[in-house]
């Protein structure tokens, strides 16, 4: 495809792209603006664009009572998040393995999120936010570990049984949630796992595993067989070649698959709503604000809850954007 060199054409192209970006981001920006309004300003018949901003909605969503040093705590958290985002964006330029940096960022984020309830009295919404981190992290890690080995095996095996496994997996994935939620519910009652992290993680892994296997198989098929055969000639085992040679080459695809799996798990509603009562996630908590009354009602509270729920996804995408784009590009070329 030839690049556009005509000046007028480039101007029109940039105008069109700017319009698409504005159309995509305008709902999010409007939600953020409503989240820093008072209830009176947010419910005004004429939309107000000039108002006194406030963070009372965020305090009400996350905290039962604002502490006296709340401003210092908030600024400290913002500084930590900004530092971690910059660290993730420039990880490849540091004299440390990027894997260690990413694991360090994840560990710091988990530690900060876990310690916040010791500093302030948090609400049930924040508890569900922690549940989301635990469940999503566990489901993504287990799905990628199993999916990587299964996808690699199916990418290297060309027999008819591999085709049957792939078709069975995609058939199971296409079933509606209500088609298999009853067996999971009965099994959770019989095993005593109802309303536990383990149950929710196992179910989410089982439901989304076909998706990860299909995606990772496509990425592993782009890896030449010769590089792993050369590693095995030098003395590496099949698993050693897979771990030390194949995975680094297919790493962008693994990151892209992890992000897609995270989005699916993060937005799961019906399975978690039925299988868990106290271990519910932030997606279920959002329903209370969208249809809430009294203290849980109102546009500012709903908007603040929505903004808080998308912040983790935004941070993760910002940190792994290069690997994500590269992985999607590899998959598109293979397709």
Long-range contacts (C-beta under 8 A, 24 or more apart in sequence): 28-310, 31-303, 31-306, 31-307, 32-303, 32-307, 34-299, 34-300, 34-303, 35-300, 35-303, 35-304, 35-306, 35-307, 36-300, 37-299, 37-300, 38-300, 39-298, 39-299, 39-300, 42-298, 42-299, 42-300, 42-303, 43-298, 43-299, 56-300, 57-300, 57-301, 57-303, 57-304, 58-304, 58-307, 58-308, 60-295, 60-301, 60-304, 61-123, 61-125, 61-289, 61-301, 61-304, 61-305, 61-308, 62-120, 62-122, 62-123, 62-125, 62-126, 62-308, 63-120, 63-121, 63-122, 63-123, 63-126, 64-121, 64-122, 64-123, 65-120, 65-121, 66-120, 67-119, 67-120, 70-120, 73-119, 73-120, 77-112, 77-116, 80-108, 80-112, 81-315, 84-108, 84-109, 84-315, 85-315, 85-318, 85-319, 88-318, 88-319, 88-320, 89-318, 89-319, 91-319, 102-319, 105-319, 106-137, 110-137, 124-285, 125-282, 125-285, 125-289, 125-305, 125-308, 128-280, 128-281, 128-282, 128-284, 128-285, 129-282, 129-285, 129-308, 129-309, 131-197, 131-279, 131-280, 131-281, 131-282, 132-266, 132-281, 132-282, 132-283, 132-312, 133-312, 134-197, 135-197, 135-200, 135-201, 135-204, 135-265, 135-272, 135-279, 135-281, 136-262, 136-265, 136-266, 136-281, 138-197, 138-201, 139-200, 139-201, 139-204, 139-205, 139-208, 139-261, 139-265, 140-258, 140-261, 140-262, 140-265, 142-201, 142-205, 143-204, 143-205, 143-208, 143-209, 143-212, 143-261, 144-212, 144-216, 144-254, 144-257, 144-258, 144-261, 146-205, 146-209, 146-212, 147-209, 147-212, 147-213, 147-215, 147-216, 147-257, 148-216, 148-247, 148-254, 149-242, 150-209, 150-213, 150-216, 150-217, 151-212, 151-213, 151-214, 151-215, 151-216, 151-217, 151-218, 151-219, 151-220, 152-216, 152-217, 152-220, 152-242, 152-246, 154-213, 154-217, 155-217, 155-220, 155-221, 155-223, 156-220, 156-225, 166-213, 166-214, 166-217, 169-209, 169-210, 169-213, 169-214, 170-210, 170-214, 172-210, 173-207, 173-208, 173-210, 173-211, 177-207, 177-270, 177-271, 178-270, 181-270, 181-271, 181-274, 181-275, 184-271, 184-275, 185-274, 185-275, 188-275, 194-275, 194-276, 195-275, 195-276, 195-277, 195-278, 195-279, 196-276, 196-279, 197-279, 199-275, 199-276, 200-271, 200-272, 200-275, 200-276, 200-279, 203-271, 203-275, 204-265, 204-268, 204-271, 207-268, 207-271, 208-261, 208-264, 208-265, 211-260, 211-261, 211-264, 212-257, 212-261, 215-253, 215-256, 215-257, 215-260, 215-331, 216-250, 216-253, 216-254, 216-257, 218-253, 218-331, 218-334, 218-335, 219-250, 219-253, 219-254, 219-256, 219-257, 219-327, 219-330, 219-331, 219-334, 220-246, 220-250, 220-253, 221-334, 222-250, 222-253, 222-330, 222-331, 222-333, 222-334, 223-249, 223-250, 251-323, 252-323, 252-324, 252-326, 252-327, 252-330, 253-327, 253-330, 253-331, 254-327, 255-320, 255-323, 255-324, 255-327, 256-323, 256-324, 256-326, 256-327, 256-328, 256-331, 257-327, 259-316, 259-317, 259-320, 259-324, 262-313, 262-316, 263-313, 266-312, 266-313, 282-308, 282-309, 283-309
